[in-house]
Amino acid sequence: MFTIEHDYDATVITLVDEGKAPLLEDVTINAFEDCITIVQADPRTDALVRITLSLSQLRDLQAALDLPEGVYQLRKPG
């Protein structure tokens, strides 16, 4: 299950783990104009873990999900 909310400066997507236990903590993705942040609570430390991706890194991640093992570099067409 997931939710999508539009805030003033970001689109916020929350991914909720469903299914059989043990379930993982919710993942919150904040899509800003210049970066993406991914936040998840770590139940072992009771702290939030935050990862920030540039839009270029997000583009590379999107491409990597559909490619076989290897080393790649995306280039702009033209």
VENTA-V37982 format. One record per backbone hydrogen bond with DSSP energy under -1.0 kcal/mol. NH is the residue of the N-H (numbers start at 1). CO is the residue of the C=O. Records with the same first field share a line. If there is no record, write none. Layout:
# VENTA-V37982
NH->CO ; CO
This chain:
# VENTA-V37982
3->14
5->12
7->10
11->31
12->5
13->29
14->3
15->27
16->1
27->15
28->39
29->13
30->37
31->11
32->35
36->53
37->30
38->51
39->28
40->49
42->47
46->42
49->40
51->38
53->36
58->54
59->55
60->56
61->57
62->58
63->59
64->60
65->61
66->63
67->64
